[in-house]
Amino acid sequence: MSEYKAKGFCSSYGDWRSDVNGIAVPVMGTDGKRVYGLNVGGPSFGVKKKQLETVYAPRLIKAAELISLRG
């Protein structure tokens, strides 16, 4: 929760599997209660932390905001 509050997304760099990096954001359901996840990730040799946080995070956050507004 602290990472989400500070950055607007949650991350995993080798935590789940040593060769997988990823970030995720919440998406609210149309009922305003359900929470879904939207993520971007891949093999650590091709998806680096800096790339995820500087290129994909802003786009992912914006996509989640737009999806959450629909309903």
C-alpha positions as CSV (number, residue, x, y, z in Angstrom):
1,M,0.0,0.0,0.0
2,S,2.8,2.4,0.8
3,E,4.3,1.9,-2.7
4,Y,1.0,2.5,-4.4
5,K,0.4,5.6,-2.3
6,A,3.9,7.0,-3.2
7,K,4.1,5.9,-6.9
8,G,0.6,5.2,-8.0
9,F,1.4,1.6,-8.8
10,C,2.7,-1.6,-7.2
11,S,5.8,-3.4,-8.5
12,S,7.5,-6.8,-8.4
13,Y,11.1,-7.1,-9.6
14,G,12.0,-10.8,-9.3
15,D,9.8,-11.3,-6.2
16,W,7.3,-13.7,-7.7
17,R,9.8,-15.3,-10.0
18,S,13.5,-14.2,-10.3
19,D,13.2,-13.8,-14.1
20,V,9.9,-11.7,-14.1
21,N,9.4,-7.9,-13.6
22,G,6.1,-6.2,-13.5
23,I,4.0,-3.3,-12.3
24,A,0.2,-3.1,-11.6
25,V,-2.5,-0.6,-10.9
26,P,-6.1,-1.1,-9.6
27,V,-9.2,-0.6,-11.7
28,M,-12.5,0.0,-10.0
29,G,-15.5,-1.9,-11.1
30,T,-18.6,-0.2,-12.5
31,D,-20.3,-0.8,-9.1
32,G,-17.6,1.2,-7.4
33,K,-16.7,-1.7,-5.1
34,R,-14.9,-4.3,-7.1
35,V,-11.2,-3.9,-7.7
36,Y,-9.5,-5.4,-10.7
37,G,-5.8,-5.3,-11.7
38,L,-4.2,-4.0,-14.8
39,N,-0.5,-4.9,-15.3
40,V,2.5,-4.8,-17.5
41,G,5.4,-7.1,-17.2
42,G,7.6,-9.6,-18.7
43,P,11.0,-11.4,-18.6
44,S,13.6,-9.4,-16.6
45,F,16.1,-9.5,-19.4
46,G,13.7,-7.6,-21.6
47,V,11.6,-5.6,-19.2
48,K,13.8,-3.4,-16.9
49,K,12.7,-1.6,-13.8
50,K,13.6,1.9,-15.3
51,Q,11.5,1.1,-18.4
52,L,8.5,0.0,-16.4
53,E,8.6,3.0,-14.1
54,T,9.4,5.7,-16.6
55,V,7.7,4.5,-19.8
56,Y,4.9,2.2,-18.9
57,A,3.8,3.4,-15.4
58,P,2.4,6.7,-16.5
59,R,0.5,5.0,-19.4
60,L,-0.8,2.3,-17.1
61,I,-2.0,4.7,-14.5
62,K,-3.8,6.8,-17.2
63,A,-5.4,3.6,-18.7
64,A,-6.7,2.5,-15.3
65,E,-8.1,6.0,-14.6
66,L,-10.0,6.0,-17.9
67,I,-11.3,2.4,-17.5
68,S,-12.5,3.2,-14.0
69,L,-14.4,6.2,-15.2
70,R,-16.6,4.2,-17.5
71,G,-19.7,2.6,-16.2
